[in-house]
Amino acid sequence: MTYLVSAAYAALLVASLLLPTASDRLRGALGLPAFVLGAASLPYLPEFRGPSLTVWISAALLLLGPAMLLVAAWQARSRLRPRVSLLVVVSLAAAAAGVAAWPTLILGGVLPALVTAGALGMGGWFVWLLGSASGIGRVVRWLDARMPTLPYRHSWGVLLLVTGAMAFRVGGLIWPLWVLSWQPVAVGLGVLSAWWAVPTGRASLALAGAAFAAAFSSVDGLAGAWLVLCVAALADRTRPRVTAMVAAGAAYFAVPSLLGAEVVFTVLLACAATMLLGVLSSRSAAEELPAR
């Protein structure tokens, strides 16, 4: 089952990256944070059949990945007509994700999982509208614009997060209990950095925040954390598709250990990743509009 979910996740990622424009690709990837969160929750599911909100939520998260990919492909259908093969790839990826989610759907019931997926989707849309109307994003962008930056467009926030994660991880080898006692605070700071990156649209800061959080989860999540740290340091100087593939792969390894350490913060981190993809998608669509 684990290998099937991994293959489905990889198929969703590749299919989203094959969509024609940057905004289409970002929309196709909107469901990936939810899918990887659902995949990470599978080992914690109860072994019994019947009504279970935990199972419904996990199944709903697994369904949101292929659902968002299909929505993105539908929105890009006018640009996909000359490329029938892309439609086949997208359909196969969505089908693979559906097959991977099927055992979880059967465990808790198909209809409740579908209703939960719809509720999560509507809830996310409501949060998006509320955040857009609240004006918090304008305040964050105003503050962010007045912060100093380093050469190559690296911000001091990214540098501090990368350096802090390295220092704390080295300290964890010497004083493991001391680092563990600071885990909630450290993970919370990483999640806060990721949310700061949402209104500013700075992927490097979000990656650095996610890596900082994962570095405090467990030894199992350390490899993924270091990989995301490297991507964060080079995100502004790397091809977007390369950055997306490496970051998505690292997230698949880091999220399970992070979920085992801090459930609420991991959910908030997945929400921040989804919101950031939406912001970047809207920005890319606005830049592509004159060309269309």
C-alpha positions in Angstrom: 0.0 0.0 0.0 2.9 2.4 0.8 4.4 1.9 -2.6 1.1 2.5 -4.3 0.6 5.8 -2.5 4.2 6.8 -3.3 3.7 6.0 -7.0 0.4 7.9 -7.0 2.0 11.0 -5.4 4.8 10.9 -8.0 2.3 10.6 -10.8 0.3 13.6 -9.5 3.5 15.6 -9.3 4.7 14.8 -12.8 1.2 15.3 -14.3 0.9 18.7 -12.7 4.3 19.7 -14.0 3.3 18.7 -17.6 0.4 21.2 -17.8 1.0 24.0 -20.3 1.5 27.2 -18.3 2.9 28.1 -14.9 -0.5 29.0 -13.5 -1.9 25.7 -14.7 1.0 23.7 -13.1 0.5 25.5 -9.8 -3.2 24.8 -9.9 -2.5 21.2 -10.6 -0.2 21.0 -7.6 -2.7 22.6 -5.2 -3.8 19.2 -3.9 -0.3 17.8 -3.3 0.1 19.2 0.2 -3.2 17.6 1.2 -2.4 14.3 -0.5 1.0 14.0 1.3 -0.6 14.9 4.6 -3.2 12.2 4.0 -0.5 9.7 3.1 1.4 10.5 6.2 -1.7 9.9 8.4 -2.3 6.4 7.1 -0.1 4.6 9.7 -2.2 6.3 12.5 -5.6 5.1 11.2 -7.7 2.7 13.4 -7.8 -0.9 12.3 -11.6 -1.2 12.5 -14.2 -0.6 9.9 -17.1 1.8 10.4 -17.7 5.5 11.2 -14.5 7.3 12.0 -13.8 11.0 11.5 -10.1 10.3 11.4 -10.5 7.8 8.5 -12.9 10.2 6.7 -10.4 13.1 6.9 -7.5 11.0 5.7 -9.5 9.7 2.8 -10.6 13.2 1.9 -7.1 14.5 1.9 -6.1 11.7 -0.4 -9.0 12.6 -2.7 -8.1 16.3 -2.9 -4.9 15.6 -4.8 -6.4 14.0 -7.9 -9.5 16.3 -7.6 -7.4 19.5 -7.9 -5.3 18.1 -10.7 -8.5 17.3 -12.7 -9.9 20.8 -12.0 -6.6 22.3 -13.3 -6.7 20.2 -16.4 -10.3 21.2 -17.1 -9.5 24.8 -16.7 -6.6 24.4 -19.2 -8.6 22.2 -21.6 -8.5 24.8 -24.4 -4.7 24.8 -24.2 -4.5 21.0 -24.0 -6.4 20.1 -27.2 -3.3 19.8 -29.4 -1.8 17.6 -26.8 -4.1 14.7 -26.3 -1.2 12.8 -24.7 -1.2 15.2 -21.7 -4.9 14.5 -21.1 -4.0 10.8 -21.0 -1.2 11.4 -18.5 -3.4 13.6 -16.3 -6.2 11.0 -16.4 -3.8 8.1 -15.5 -2.3 10.1 -12.6 -5.7 10.9 -11.2 -6.7 7.3 -11.6 -3.6 6.1 -9.8 -4.3 8.4 -6.9 -7.9 7.2 -6.8 -6.7 3.6 -6.6 -4.3 4.5 -3.8 -7.1 6.2 -1.9 -9.5 3.4 -2.4 -8.6 1.2 0.6 -9.0 4.2 2.9 -12.3 5.0 1.3 -13.6 1.4 1.9 -12.3 1.5 5.5 -14.5 4.5 6.4 -17.1 4.6 3.7 -17.1 6.3 0.3 -19.9 8.8 0.8 -18.7 10.2 4.1 -15.2 10.6 2.7 -16.6 12.5 -0.3 -18.6 14.7 1.9 -15.6 15.4 4.1 -13.5 16.2 1.0 -16.1 18.7 -0.1 -16.2 20.2 3.4 -12.4 20.6 3.5 -12.4 22.1 0.0 -15.1 24.6 0.9 -13.4 25.4 4.2 -10.1 26.1 2.4 -11.9 28.4 0.0 -13.6 30.2 2.8 -10.3 30.8 4.6 -8.8 32.1 1.3 -11.7 34.6 0.9 -11.4 35.6 4.6 -7.7 36.1 4.3 -8.0 38.1 1.1 -10.6 40.4 2.7 -9.0 40.9 6.1 -6.1 43.0 4.8 -3.5 41.1 6.9 -1.6 40.3 3.7 -1.1 44.0 3.0 0.4 44.5 6.4 2.7 41.6 6.0 3.8 42.8 2.5 4.4 46.3 3.9 6.6 44.9 6.7 8.4 42.5 4.4 9.3 45.2 1.9 11.1 47.1 4.7 13.3 44.2 5.7 16.9 44.1 4.4 17.9 41.5 1.9 21.1 39.7 1.1 22.7 39.3 -2.4 21.0 37.0 -4.9 17.6 38.0 -3.3 18.1 35.9 -0.2 16.4 37.4 2.8 17.7 37.6 6.3 14.8 35.4 7.3 15.9 32.6 5.1 19.5 32.8 6.3 18.4 32.8 9.9 16.1 29.8 9.5 18.8 27.8 7.6 21.5 28.7 10.2 19.2 28.1 13.1 18.2 24.7 11.9 21.8 23.7 11.4 22.8 25.0 14.8 19.9 23.4 16.7 20.4 20.1 14.9 24.1 20.0 15.8 23.1 20.9 19.4 20.6 18.0 19.3 23.5 15.6 19.0 25.0 16.9 22.2 21.9 17.9 24.2 19.0 15.9 22.7 16.6 16.5 25.6 17.2 20.2 25.5 16.4 20.4 21.8 13.3 18.2 22.2 12.0 20.5 24.9 12.1 23.3 22.4 10.4 21.3 19.7 6.9 23.0 19.8 8.4 26.5 19.8 10.8 25.7 17.0 8.2 24.0 14.8 5.8 26.9 15.5 8.4 29.4 14.3 9.0 27.4 11.1 5.2 27.3 10.4 5.0 31.0 11.1 7.7 31.7 8.6 5.8 29.6 6.0 2.6 31.6 6.6 4.6 34.8 6.3 5.6 33.6 2.9 2.0 33.3 1.7 1.1 37.0 1.2 4.6 37.8 0.1 4.8 34.9 -2.4 8.3 34.0 -1.4 8.8 30.3 -2.0 12.3 30.3 -0.5 11.1 31.6 2.8 8.3 29.0 2.9 10.8 26.2 2.1 13.2 27.4 4.8 10.4 27.6 7.3 9.2 24.0 6.5 12.8 22.7 6.7 13.3 24.5 10.1 10.1 22.8 11.4 11.1 19.4 10.0 14.6 19.6 11.5 13.0 19.5 15.0 10.6 16.6 14.3 12.8 13.4 14.6 15.9 11.7 13.2 13.7 10.2 10.4 12.7 13.6 9.1 16.2 15.0 9.2 17.2 13.9 5.6 14.1 15.6 4.2 14.7 18.7 6.3 18.3 19.0 5.0 17.2 18.5 1.4 14.5 21.2 1.7 17.1 23.5 3.3 19.4 23.1 0.3 16.4 23.9 -2.0 15.5 26.9 0.0 19.0 28.3 -0.2 19.0 27.9 -4.0 15.3 28.4 -4.8 15.7 31.8 -6.4 18.5 30.5 -8.6 17.0 27.2 -9.7 14.6 26.2 -12.4 11.0 26.2 -10.9 10.3 22.6 -12.0 13.5 21.3 -10.4 12.7 23.2 -7.2 9.2 21.8 -7.2 10.3 18.2 -7.8 13.0 18.2 -5.1 10.8 20.1 -2.6 7.8 17.7 -3.2 10.1 14.7 -2.8 11.6 16.0 0.4 8.2 16.8 1.8 7.1 13.2 1.2 9.9 12.0 3.6 9.7 14.8 6.1 5.9 15.1 6.7 5.4 11.7 8.3 7.9 12.4 11.1 6.7 15.9 11.5 3.1 14.7 11.8 4.2 12.3 14.5 5.8 15.1 16.4 3.4 18.0 16.0 0.0 17.3 14.5 -1.6 20.8 14.6 1.5 22.5 13.3 1.9 20.0 10.4 -1.7 20.6 9.3 -1.1 24.4 9.4 2.1 23.9 7.4 0.2 22.0 4.7 -2.4 24.7 4.7 0.3 27.3 4.2 1.8 25.3 1.3 -1.6 25.1 -0.3 -2.3 28.9 0.1 1.2 29.7 -1.2 0.5 27.7 -4.4 -2.7 29.6 -4.8 -1.0 32.9 -4.4 1.7 32.0 -6.9 -0.9 30.6 -9.3 -2.9 33.9 -9.2 0.3 35.9 -9.8 1.4 33.7 -12.7 -2.1 34.0 -14.3 -1.9 37.8 -14.1 1.5 37.8 -15.7 0.4 35.4 -18.5 -2.8 37.4 -19.2 -1.2 39.9 -21.7 0.4 37.0 -23.6 -2.9 35.3 -24.0 
